[in-house]
Amino acid sequence: MSGLLGARTCSHPGEVSDLKSPLGAKIREPLTEARFQQIFGGAEQEPELLAEPRWYPLCRLWRQRARACTGPGAWRLLLARLPPLRWLPHYRWRAWLLGDAVAGVTVGIVHVPQGMAFALLTSVPPVFGLYTSFFPVLIYTLLGTGRHLSTGTFAVLSLMTGSAVERLVPEPLEGNLSGIEMEQLDAQRVGAAAAVAFGSGALMLGMFALQLGVLSTFLSEPVVKALTSGAALHVLVSQLPSLLGLPLPRQIGCFALFKTLAAVLTALPRSSPAELTISALSLALLVPVKELNVRFRERLPTPIPGEIVMVLLASALCFTSSLDTRYNVQIVGLLPGGFPQPLLPNLAELPRILADSLPIALVAFAVSASLASIYAEKYNYTIDSNQELLAHGVSNLISSLFSCFPNSATLATTSLLVDAGGNTQLAGLFSCIVVLSVLLWLAPFFYYLPKAVLACINISSMRQMFFQMQELPQLWRISRVDFAVWMVTWVAVVTLSVDLGLAIGVVFSMMTVVCRTQRVQCLALGLAEGTELYKPLRESHKLLQVPGLCILSYPTPLYFGTRGQFRCTLEWHLGLRGGKEMPKTDSPPNAVAEPVRVVVLDCSGVTFADAAGAREVVQLASRCRDAGIHLLLAQCNASVLGTLTQAGLLDRVTPEQLFALTGPKTCTMWV
């Protein structure tokens, strides 16, 4: 270490000392920020832009928009907003068409019973689930960028929408409604569900206009999986009255799951044996078929359509045995043929449903974007998150005019489409043809379908969401923080409601990020012998440390939340706390305390600094100067350096104290 101490003879900071490295290695010359700018130059700036008014960038943006109105600009915009114009000319008709047709028909067959089942979750008649399985799929085929994504009804969104519909249009307490009164109630609920879809679509289009596709990242994977798993439990409990044939009102609000369980247990002696038998037989068929489809996925040419088989068998049994008249089994009834008249939702309801539309829009986009990204990475293509916002926004907005409820991509049908050999969005057209055939010609065949079968389809479709809990042990081993986020979100969703659980999960997830930035330790570094690498002193007792020199690395953003920790840590390392002690130290236990004369602060881990953090650095520079300590800053990125400069750092230090990198000569030339 004597060679390092010999660096004290350096008479000027700009000189290169005759230091001989104790490592026998060639060492880089120190490079200050000022010297770096002289050699390599800074960012180029046009002189005329320096005097621009503040409103000039806005004018430049308008000029860019105006250029899009030209022929080439309009064509580029059309290519960006209509993805089929990009992939359809390169479509491999011989290789892909059969796979898309088989996958589309398979998914369409599943859409029919699943759409009617999820309509019951939304508290609207079953036929509106068929509408929601047609219009959104058709629109996403034209606007979406996910080649393997299947959109339509989604259980979680149906559950959230149903809670909003029940709150906006509650069923009269006296019950025993006449046929006309029931039709009026259904019409009001359909209008409320369409208004929620309209609001969700409008919010997603607003997010698209602001280019806020990045918002999907705030719903982390643990939050989304815990949300869907907890919502699956809500779906299971909400379908118990239909399974048992109990005409119970739907519970909404906080603790709805426990209220429903209590009501079911209270009314259990009044359950219908006929509907209970139908439910047991349906689950006995659907659950094993689901397992067979999963276990023999590679061997089966196409998944077994258990739902449609169950629907046909149950309808035939109910028709031949007259279960609806003999045992009062609830059936679907008449499904209107064709399409409803386009109708603008009641805009006066929008302020009331805004609080419901926002979480629905966020969940719809987050689930769809995450599914699209998973399959895009698997099959090596890219997803445009902002275009996905446009696709789902337009899908919800336009489909709401045809009395559809909120929709998104679904995990079950997406995996089904991939397993059946789907390759592109063209599979969605074949799916629409199947649903269209049911709406135009095959609807009367579902007249005698028991609603208990639809409840069983709802429960069996939750299989993948329930099995997400199997990932918890692995998540515990990988990250305890993510495990805590998963559990907090799941408990909040189950005990409170899906909306509140989502909000609590997002807030808790963000708080864990903030807390982790505050718990990062400032590390004292030492030089690894034979290299130019600096490692934390606590990792090895063989690292070289110069007496009087302190090299610190602060690997976290410097903002108002971390400024206090930054100040306390630096005061302790530099001996500026007046004898107070810190609980932890990075120095070796046998290190001899010596007053610090030079401190090198490695800022490579400081990704950004706000005004409070910058002022803290300026105050530190002032205190170091008063205490006779030379403060050197190394590896500040341009943004952090600009913030520090604006805060007045150069009034406390000289440009020669700002270095572009950390090296042995940088660390010793000031000692």
Disulfide bonds with the S-S distance in Angstrom:
none
